[in-house]
Amino acid sequence: MLEFKQIAKRVTTTLVVGALVLTLAACSGGSRVRKPAELVPVSNQFDLAPVWSVSVGSSESFNFHPAVAGDGVYAASNRGNLVKIDLLTGKKVWEVSAPDRLSIGPGSDGRVTAVVTTRGTVYAYDDSGKALWNVSVGSEVLTEPVVAGGVVIIRALDNRFIGLDALTGARKWTYQRQQSALSLRVGYGMLAINNEVIVTGFAGGRFGMISIANGGLVWESPISFPKGFSEIERLNDVTAKPSLEGDVICAVSYQGRVGCGQARTGNLIWFKDYSSYTGTAQSSDMVFSSNERSYVTAFATKDGSQIWENTQLTYRDVGEPLAVGKVLLVGDAQGYVHAISQANGEMLARIRHDSSPITAAPIAVGGLILIQSQGGKLAAYSPK
């Protein structure tokens, strides 16, 4: 039996992934019910104390991430509103409304902030909230923009990477990937490094590094290979944003492998069979990920040996992880945030952020933990 999250329907040759989690029927015609595990009581060994909270509007079925630049937190919603929030106080500095509903965003470097509408139009604003420019990229966009090195980088659903001048919106470059016969209709996270390159995943179990200045491919490396007989069995995309710690970069593919390698070349140090669409998080010596059953696993960065596995969150649809301090933080589909010991996988603490899914990774910045739910609650917590 094959199980995977968010697969909803197929359009032409693209597998469309929705917000719901479905289970494929087995060849025998049976099915498995994905029942979320009941929460085991936890005696909190530390606390995430609320500092401030603000509503930024619902994400609906999209996966919006807040962006932090300087002392500002930028957040958006499906309805089209874009806000800048003071990191320390939680007060709204400014709020604007895009002319159309948004599918993703924002990306920001603190000077220019970009969002993308459901019609594929990019809107850019300066740091006072004044509209700078808007440009249509002619395709749906589900990946949050990256604003770095004076360029707004847009990844379109038709496998184009587009570099737009951050101040004018003029197109600087386009990098086109070959369209896959079958791929997941989700955002493919992009990790910016030193305002020089981005690292991102591709369909077919590959990931690579792209120059921000000219869109040139710096390197490309396979982490896994399609296997199986049916098109669905052979789905093998690296959709989640790779993670970086020092000079080691890690990535994971859906129905494929997890692995770590050299950031400069992309050469893998190790890889092993694993499947995830929520990505990886790293500490100095471990890499963490969760599979489609929401089993959370820790691997040794140096050789990939499994250190521990936590199955207490089975089928709770945990989101993207954050490794911070000595804990791993993950949200779930019911709005809980779980703190897991990096050392042994023990559940250390739990808070209820709200009642809607938390799919975006928490952000650690300035001694605070920022969390945004799909329901639109954005809050800052102080670890105690």
TILUMTI-644448 format. One record per residue (C-alpha): residue number from 0; x, y, z; residue in three letters. Coordinates in Angstrom, 3 decimals, decimal comma. Example, Ala and Ser with C-alpha at 12.3 -4.5 7.8 and 13.67 -1.06 7.14 Angstrom:
# residues 2
[site 0 [12,300 -4,500 7,800] ALA];
[site 1 [13,670 -1,060 7,140] SER];
***
This chain:
# residues 384
[site 0 [0,000 0,000 0,000] MET];
[site 1 [1,206 3,503 -0,808] LEU];
[site 2 [0,445 6,434 1,463] GLU];
[site 3 [1,174 10,052 0,863] PHE];
[site 4 [0,009 13,412 2,048] LYS];
[site 5 [-1,880 16,055 0,072] GLN];
[site 6 [-2,484 14,085 -3,162] ILE];
[site 7 [-5,863 15,167 -4,384] ALA];
[site 8 [-6,276 14,948 -8,125] LYS];
[site 9 [-4,460 14,801 -11,441] ARG];
[site 10 [-4,526 17,509 -14,081] VAL];
[site 11 [-3,145 16,554 -17,502] THR];
[site 12 [0,255 15,026 -16,683] THR];
[site 13 [0,696 16,696 -13,292] THR];
[site 14 [-0,264 15,084 -10,011] LEU];
[site 15 [-2,136 17,712 -8,051] VAL];
[site 16 [-1,527 17,864 -4,344] VAL];
[site 17 [-4,202 19,402 -2,141] GLY];
[site 18 [-4,341 20,254 1,529] ALA];
[site 19 [-6,012 17,032 2,584] LEU];
[site 20 [-4,211 13,829 3,437] VAL];
[site 21 [-5,481 10,820 1,528] LEU];
[site 22 [-4,548 7,156 1,565] THR];
[site 23 [-4,339 5,161 -1,643] LEU];
[site 24 [-6,273 1,923 -1,790] ALA];
[site 25 [-4,226 -1,249 -1,910] ALA];
[site 26 [-4,326 -3,614 -4,868] CYS];
[site 27 [-6,731 -5,802 -2,921] SER];
[site 28 [-9,193 -2,920 -2,808] GLY];
[site 29 [-8,814 -2,322 0,939] GLY];
[site 30 [-7,912 0,952 2,559] SER];
[site 31 [-6,261 2,189 5,732] ARG];
[site 32 [-7,727 4,852 7,954] VAL];
[site 33 [-5,201 7,478 8,976] ARG];
[site 34 [-6,206 8,106 12,578] LYS];
[site 35 [-4,068 10,711 14,332] PRO];
[site 36 [-2,383 9,431 17,479] ALA];
[site 37 [-3,880 10,562 20,762] GLU];
[site 38 [-1,645 13,005 22,574] LEU];
[site 39 [0,210 11,553 25,526] VAL];
[site 40 [0,273 13,912 28,541] PRO];
[site 41 [3,565 15,801 28,816] VAL];
[site 42 [5,015 17,404 31,911] SER];
[site 43 [6,620 20,425 30,285] ASN];
[site 44 [10,312 20,570 31,082] GLN];
[site 45 [10,493 24,093 29,678] PHE];
[site 46 [7,989 26,601 28,389] ASP];
[site 47 [7,338 28,695 25,324] LEU];
[site 48 [5,982 31,842 26,939] ALA];
[site 49 [3,791 34,036 24,705] PRO];
[site 50 [5,316 37,442 23,938] VAL];
[site 51 [2,943 38,809 21,330] TRP];
[site 52 [0,314 37,586 18,896] SER];
[site 53 [-1,361 39,058 15,830] VAL];
[site 54 [-3,780 37,835 13,179] SER];
[site 55 [-2,443 38,163 9,634] VAL];
[site 56 [-5,293 36,390 7,822] GLY];
[site 57 [-5,926 32,827 6,753] SER];
[site 58 [-3,706 30,929 4,337] SER];
[site 59 [-6,690 28,867 3,159] GLU];
[site 60 [-5,187 25,823 1,379] SER];
[site 61 [-1,822 27,500 0,702] PHE];
[site 62 [1,360 27,275 2,764] ASN];
[site 63 [2,390 30,788 3,803] PHE];
[site 64 [5,642 31,376 5,690] HIS];
[site 65 [6,560 34,576 7,521] PRO];
[site 66 [9,832 36,237 6,533] ALA];
[site 67 [12,216 38,050 8,864] VAL];
[site 68 [14,580 40,818 7,806] ALA];
[site 69 [16,247 43,126 10,316] GLY];
[site 70 [13,732 44,082 12,995] ASP];
[site 71 [10,736 43,369 10,763] GLY];
[site 72 [8,504 40,315 10,365] VAL];
[site 73 [6,624 40,164 7,070] TYR];
[site 74 [3,512 38,022 6,672] ALA];
[site 75 [0,715 37,613 4,148] ALA];
[site 76 [-2,593 35,835 3,651] SER];
[site 77 [-4,618 34,352 0,845] ASN];
[site 78 [-7,028 37,306 0,932] ARG];
[site 79 [-4,238 39,589 -0,269] GLY];
[site 80 [-3,121 41,452 2,828] ASN];
[site 81 [0,585 41,966 3,489] LEU];
[site 82 [1,828 43,237 6,848] VAL];
[site 83 [5,074 44,313 8,426] LYS];
[site 84 [5,281 43,641 12,154] ILE];
[site 85 [7,825 44,907 14,651] ASP];
[site 86 [9,786 41,859 15,787] LEU];
[site 87 [10,112 42,923 19,425] LEU];
[site 88 [6,643 44,345 20,107] THR];
[site 89 [4,352 42,603 17,635] GLY];
[site 90 [2,855 45,918 16,555] LYS];
[site 91 [1,890 46,327 12,904] LYS];
[site 92 [4,207 48,831 11,239] VAL];
[site 93 [2,155 48,900 8,050] TRP];
[site 94 [-0,423 46,843 6,188] GLU];
[site 95 [-1,344 46,874 2,494] VAL];
[site 96 [-3,706 44,902 0,292] SER];
[site 97 [-2,617 43,370 -2,993] ALA];
[site 98 [-5,137 43,792 -5,852] PRO];
[site 99 [-5,826 40,040 -5,964] ASP];
[site 100 [-5,719 36,952 -3,790] ARG];
[site 101 [-2,282 35,597 -2,999] LEU];
[site 102 [-0,962 32,089 -3,471] SER];
[site 103 [2,362 32,569 -1,711] ILE];
[site 104 [4,654 35,012 -0,019] GLY];
[site 105 [6,211 37,015 1,245] PRO];
[site 106 [9,882 37,118 0,431] GLY];
[site 107 [11,822 40,073 1,785] SER];
[site 108 [15,319 41,447 2,337] ASP];
[site 109 [14,040 44,319 4,474] GLY];
[site 110 [14,108 46,741 1,555] ARG];
[site 111 [11,871 45,010 -0,971] VAL];
[site 112 [9,045 42,608 -0,130] THR];
[site 113 [7,395 40,457 -2,786] ALA];
[site 114 [4,204 38,406 -2,913] VAL];
[site 115 [2,549 36,475 -5,761] VAL];
[site 116 [-1,144 36,306 -6,646] THR];
[site 117 [-3,094 33,233 -7,638] THR];
[site 118 [-2,959 34,545 -11,228] ARG];
[site 119 [0,845 34,560 -11,259] GLY];
[site 120 [1,425 38,292 -10,812] THR];
[site 121 [4,311 39,386 -8,599] VAL];
[site 122 [3,757 42,530 -6,512] TYR];
[site 123 [6,706 44,266 -4,851] ALA];
[site 124 [6,630 46,867 -2,067] TYR];
[site 125 [9,288 49,030 -0,459] ASP];
[site 126 [9,861 49,089 3,278] ASP];
[site 127 [7,237 51,756 3,848] SER];
[site 128 [4,584 49,584 2,207] GLY];
[site 129 [4,567 51,626 -0,994] LYS];
[site 130 [3,953 49,649 -4,189] ALA];
[site 131 [7,069 49,475 -6,356] LEU];
[site 132 [6,098 47,353 -9,364] TRP];
[site 133 [4,106 44,358 -10,536] ASN];
[site 134 [4,998 41,755 -13,152] VAL];
[site 135 [3,134 38,728 -14,502] SER];
[site 136 [5,222 35,553 -14,780] VAL];
[site 137 [2,559 33,722 -16,799] GLY];
[site 138 [2,280 30,708 -14,504] SER];
[site 139 [0,988 29,685 -11,111] GLU];
[site 140 [3,502 30,122 -8,281] VAL];
[site 141 [3,384 28,033 -5,088] LEU];
[site 142 [6,952 28,641 -3,854] THR];
[site 143 [7,630 31,692 -1,700] GLU];
[site 144 [9,861 34,260 -3,433] PRO];
[site 145 [13,454 34,812 -2,380] VAL];
[site 146 [14,716 38,398 -2,274] VAL];
[site 147 [18,505 38,451 -2,149] ALA];
[site 148 [21,423 40,148 -3,878] GLY];
[site 149 [19,148 42,747 -5,487] GLY];
[site 150 [17,071 40,024 -7,194] VAL];
[site 151 [13,553 38,703 -6,608] VAL];
[site 152 [13,637 35,007 -7,483] ILE];
[site 153 [10,372 33,410 -8,522] ILE];
[site 154 [9,944 29,681 -9,029] ARG];
[site 155 [6,936 29,016 -11,249] ALA];
[site 156 [4,944 25,810 -11,361] LEU];
[site 157 [6,025 25,265 -14,981] ASP];
[site 158 [9,629 24,675 -13,795] ASN];
[site 159 [10,934 28,152 -14,612] ARG];
[site 160 [13,154 30,106 -12,240] PHE];
[site 161 [12,852 33,835 -12,952] ILE];
[site 162 [15,183 36,521 -11,623] GLY];
[site 163 [13,579 39,982 -11,434] LEU];
[site 164 [15,398 43,201 -10,595] ASP];
[site 165 [14,308 43,988 -7,041] ALA];
[site 166 [13,931 47,728 -7,669] LEU];
[site 167 [12,290 47,736 -11,105] THR];
[site 168 [10,836 44,272 -11,725] GLY];
[site 169 [12,757 43,983 -14,998] ALA];
[site 170 [13,584 40,413 -15,913] ARG];
[site 171 [17,297 39,712 -15,440] LYS];
[site 172 [17,384 36,003 -16,229] TRP];
[site 173 [15,347 32,807 -16,665] THR];
[site 174 [16,427 29,275 -15,886] TYR];
[site 175 [14,172 26,587 -17,364] GLN];
[site 176 [13,985 23,042 -16,037] ARG];
[site 177 [12,588 20,232 -18,155] GLN];
[site 178 [8,946 19,577 -17,348] GLN];
[site 179 [8,439 16,225 -15,627] SER];
[site 180 [5,806 13,803 -16,815] ALA];
[site 181 [4,497 13,559 -13,264] LEU];
[site 182 [5,286 15,796 -10,317] SER];
[site 183 [3,830 17,038 -7,068] LEU];
[site 184 [1,840 20,266 -7,262] ARG];
[site 185 [3,407 21,907 -4,225] VAL];
[site 186 [5,844 24,647 -3,407] GLY];
[site 187 [9,499 23,667 -3,776] TYR];
[site 188 [11,393 25,510 -1,048] GLY];
[site 189 [14,445 27,660 -1,914] MET];
[site 190 [17,304 28,272 0,517] LEU];
[site 191 [19,337 31,444 -0,091] ALA];
[site 192 [23,009 31,387 0,941] ILE];
[site 193 [25,078 34,585 1,394] ASN];
[site 194 [23,019 36,525 -1,194] ASN];
[site 195 [24,931 34,585 -3,844] GLU];
[site 196 [23,137 31,297 -4,529] VAL];
[site 197 [19,972 29,390 -3,795] ILE];
[site 198 [19,734 25,669 -3,139] VAL];
[site 199 [16,497 23,938 -4,031] THR];
[site 200 [15,018 20,578 -4,900] GLY];
[site 201 [13,832 19,307 -8,267] PHE];
[site 202 [11,563 16,569 -9,530] ALA];
[site 203 [13,105 13,147 -10,029] GLY];
[site 204 [15,002 13,041 -6,739] GLY];
[site 205 [17,546 15,771 -7,532] ARG];
[site 206 [18,559 19,041 -5,912] PHE];
[site 207 [20,921 21,786 -6,988] GLY];
[site 208 [22,478 25,215 -6,541] MET];
[site 209 [21,603 28,214 -8,745] ILE];
[site 210 [23,433 31,540 -8,997] SER];
[site 211 [21,352 34,510 -7,859] ILE];
[site 212 [23,252 36,914 -10,122] ALA];
[site 213 [22,634 35,179 -13,459] ASN];
[site 214 [20,481 32,077 -12,901] GLY];
[site 215 [23,269 29,697 -13,879] GLY];
[site 216 [23,243 26,166 -12,493] LEU];
[site 217 [26,261 25,822 -10,170] VAL];
[site 218 [25,799 22,120 -9,439] TRP];
[site 219 [23,128 19,452 -9,516] GLU];
[site 220 [23,147 16,211 -7,565] SER];
[site 221 [20,830 13,178 -7,328] PRO];
[site 222 [19,713 12,193 -3,860] ILE];
[site 223 [17,436 9,360 -5,005] SER];
[site 224 [16,046 7,683 -8,112] PHE];
[site 225 [12,495 6,784 -9,152] PRO];
[site 226 [11,539 3,170 -8,544] LYS];
[site 227 [8,419 1,078 -8,965] GLY];
[site 228 [6,101 0,338 -11,863] PHE];
[site 229 [3,285 2,884 -11,781] SER];
[site 230 [3,685 6,629 -12,282] GLU];
[site 231 [2,614 7,229 -8,686] ILE];
[site 232 [5,140 4,738 -7,320] GLU];
[site 233 [7,877 6,504 -9,295] ARG];
[site 234 [7,092 9,951 -7,881] LEU];
[site 235 [10,374 11,047 -6,392] ASN];
[site 236 [10,562 14,809 -5,864] ASP];
[site 237 [12,712 16,913 -3,547] VAL];
[site 238 [10,028 19,428 -2,599] THR];
[site 239 [11,097 20,725 0,805] ALA];
[site 240 [13,764 23,359 1,354] LYS];
[site 241 [17,194 21,798 1,976] PRO];
[site 242 [18,861 22,632 5,298] SER];
[site 243 [22,366 23,929 5,926] LEU];
[site 244 [24,651 23,779 8,962] GLU];
[site 245 [28,224 24,934 8,464] GLY];
[site 246 [29,427 23,444 5,187] ASP];
[site 247 [27,056 20,444 5,298] VAL];
[site 248 [23,803 20,537 3,349] ILE];
[site 249 [21,014 17,980 3,768] CYS];
[site 250 [17,917 17,213 1,721] ALA];
[site 251 [15,173 14,606 1,525] VAL];
[site 252 [12,898 13,397 -1,261] SER];
[site 253 [9,394 12,047 -1,295] TYR];
[site 254 [9,428 8,250 -1,785] GLN];
[site 255 [13,199 8,398 -1,987] GLY];
[site 256 [16,100 9,111 0,325] ARG];
[site 257 [17,494 11,471 2,924] VAL];
[site 258 [21,130 12,460 2,672] GLY];
[site 259 [23,805 15,020 3,491] CYS];
[site 260 [26,728 16,302 1,486] GLY];
[site 261 [29,158 19,112 0,819] GLN];
[site 262 [27,450 22,455 0,271] ALA];
[site 263 [30,166 23,648 -2,111] ARG];
[site 264 [29,850 20,734 -4,552] THR];
[site 265 [26,634 18,908 -3,688] GLY];
[site 266 [28,532 15,625 -3,416] ASN];
[site 267 [26,704 13,398 -0,958] LEU];
[site 268 [28,538 12,026 2,065] ILE];
[site 269 [25,766 9,520 2,733] TRP];
[site 270 [22,163 8,739 1,870] PHE];
[site 271 [19,589 6,208 2,981] LYS];
[site 272 [16,043 5,215 2,069] ASP];
[site 273 [13,489 7,613 3,544] TYR];
[site 274 [10,437 9,562 2,419] SER];
[site 275 [9,411 13,060 3,442] SER];
[site 276 [7,783 16,193 2,047] TYR];
[site 277 [8,397 18,341 5,157] THR];
[site 278 [12,161 18,610 4,803] GLY];
[site 279 [15,114 18,480 7,140] THR];
[site 280 [16,489 20,472 10,074] ALA];
[site 281 [20,043 20,289 11,362] GLN];
[site 282 [22,038 20,690 14,533] SER];
[site 283 [25,819 20,577 14,653] SER];
[site 284 [25,904 16,774 14,501] ASP];
[site 285 [22,386 15,570 13,645] MET];
[site 286 [19,789 15,933 10,917] VAL];
[site 287 [16,079 15,556 11,651] PHE];
[site 288 [13,093 14,756 9,449] SER];
[site 289 [9,580 13,303 9,631] SER];
[site 290 [8,026 10,886 7,173] ASN];
[site 291 [4,454 10,738 5,852] GLU];
[site 292 [3,396 8,790 8,938] ARG];
[site 293 [4,757 11,666 11,064] SER];
[site 294 [7,449 9,487 12,589] TYR];
[site 295 [10,178 11,941 13,614] VAL];
[site 296 [13,708 10,608 13,101] THR];
[site 297 [17,212 11,789 13,982] ALA];
[site 298 [20,234 10,745 11,912] PHE];
[site 299 [23,928 11,328 12,543] ALA];
[site 300 [25,151 13,999 10,125] THR];
[site 301 [28,514 12,302 9,633] LYS];
[site 302 [27,263 8,902 8,412] ASP];
[site 303 [23,446 8,768 8,435] GLY];
[site 304 [23,152 6,246 11,248] SER];
[site 305 [19,750 6,445 12,945] GLN];
[site 306 [19,998 7,829 16,466] ILE];
[site 307 [16,350 7,718 17,479] TRP];
[site 308 [12,785 7,667 16,157] GLU];
[site 309 [9,726 9,163 17,850] ASN];
[site 310 [6,353 7,673 16,834] THR];
[site 311 [4,171 9,557 19,342] GLN];
[site 312 [2,885 11,937 16,624] LEU];
[site 313 [1,800 9,246 14,159] THR];
[site 314 [-0,534 10,633 11,472] TYR];
[site 315 [-0,742 14,021 13,179] ARG];
[site 316 [0,645 15,527 9,958] ASP];
[site 317 [3,554 17,403 11,463] VAL];
[site 318 [4,922 20,334 9,507] GLY];
[site 319 [8,396 21,590 8,706] GLU];
[site 320 [10,855 21,169 11,612] PRO];
[site 321 [13,126 23,641 13,386] LEU];
[site 322 [16,207 22,584 15,354] ALA];
[site 323 [17,055 25,210 17,957] VAL];
[site 324 [19,120 24,923 21,102] GLY];
[site 325 [18,664 21,394 22,416] LYS];
[site 326 [15,152 20,809 21,050] VAL];
[site 327 [13,383 20,080 17,782] LEU];
[site 328 [10,136 22,010 17,257] LEU];
[site 329 [7,327 20,766 14,982] VAL];
[site 330 [3,730 21,866 14,583] GLY];
[site 331 [0,836 19,567 13,703] ASP];
[site 332 [-2,520 19,663 11,920] ALA];
[site 333 [-4,427 20,495 15,117] GLN];
[site 334 [-2,367 23,552 15,993] GLY];
[site 335 [-0,107 22,005 18,621] TYR];
[site 336 [3,616 22,717 18,781] VAL];
[site 337 [5,745 19,857 20,095] HIS];
[site 338 [9,237 20,168 21,564] ALA];
[site 339 [11,347 17,022 21,226] ILE];
[site 340 [14,747 16,411 22,770] SER];
[site 341 [17,459 16,396 20,119] GLN];
[site 342 [19,520 14,036 22,261] ALA];
[site 343 [17,079 11,135 22,632] ASN];
[site 344 [13,737 11,939 20,975] GLY];
[site 345 [11,890 12,377 24,281] GLU];
[site 346 [8,831 14,631 24,220] MET];
[site 347 [9,788 17,599 26,387] LEU];
[site 348 [6,948 20,092 26,027] ALA];
[site 349 [3,801 20,984 24,137] ARG];
[site 350 [1,785 24,153 23,614] ILE];
[site 351 [-1,440 24,888 21,720] ARG];
[site 352 [-0,787 27,685 19,253] HIS];
[site 353 [-4,323 27,597 17,856] ASP];
[site 354 [-6,668 25,022 16,302] SER];
[site 355 [-5,486 25,213 12,666] SER];
[site 356 [-2,618 23,362 10,952] PRO];
[site 357 [0,965 24,520 11,426] ILE];
[site 358 [2,802 23,534 8,260] THR];
[site 359 [5,483 26,236 8,034] ALA];
[site 360 [8,662 25,797 10,063] ALA];
[site 361 [8,940 27,884 13,223] PRO];
[site 362 [11,584 30,622 13,002] ILE];
[site 363 [14,192 31,284 15,692] ALA];
[site 364 [15,340 34,914 15,715] VAL];
[site 365 [16,435 37,405 18,366] GLY];
[site 366 [15,748 34,998 21,226] GLY];
[site 367 [12,178 34,455 20,028] LEU];
[site 368 [10,354 31,609 18,274] ILE];
[site 369 [7,917 32,785 15,578] LEU];
[site 370 [5,040 30,513 14,543] ILE];
[site 371 [2,362 31,099 11,907] GLN];
[site 372 [-0,624 28,793 11,444] SER];
[site 373 [-2,805 28,357 8,382] GLN];
[site 374 [-5,594 30,026 10,342] GLY];
[site 375 [-3,536 33,226 10,337] GLY];
[site 376 [-2,272 33,473 13,902] LYS];
[site 377 [1,316 34,712 13,984] LEU];
[site 378 [2,860 34,693 17,442] ALA];
[site 379 [6,228 35,142 19,115] ALA];
[site 380 [7,253 32,939 22,032] TYR];
[site 381 [10,141 33,179 24,435] SER];
[site 382 [11,762 29,864 25,455] PRO];
[site 383 [11,939 29,609 29,257] LYS];
***
